[in-house]
Amino acid sequence: MTLTEVVVTSGLAAIVLAGVMAGLVASSDAMSLATQRTAALGLCQEKLESIRSDAFANVVQESYPEETGLSLTHTEANPQYVFPCTRQVTVADITSGGVAARRITVVVSWRFRDSERSETLHAIVYDMS
């Protein structure tokens, strides 16, 4: 091999390795964010199930203050990372086909890599009494 071939081969290897490393970093971030989103959706679902078990008369905005001090625990790859989060519930009265109902919105929000992230679930609760 000549010196030119070695330099060209080394340059190509450096470019390919840089691309592979960038892909690994991006996939790691995506996996971490997916785990956080799954945990956030779990917190949303947990709250919706709790609200569904309440009597319709008790499903009012005042019954569900904003919750702070919750956390999304990144349990798979890095158990030491805990992301503080908040959970907010919004209750809105609606009428659906003459039946009293309430639209419930649960939002869990947290920060990841200096940007605000959130997951939201919606449900409608009907007065069955």
ABEGO torsion letter per residue (X at the ends): XBAAAAAAAAAAAAAAAAAAAAAAAAAAAAAAAAAAAAAAAAAAAAAAAAAAABBAAABBAAABBBBBGBBBBBAAABAABBBBBBBBBBBBBBBBGGBBBBBBBBBBBBBBGGBBBBBBBBBBBBBAX
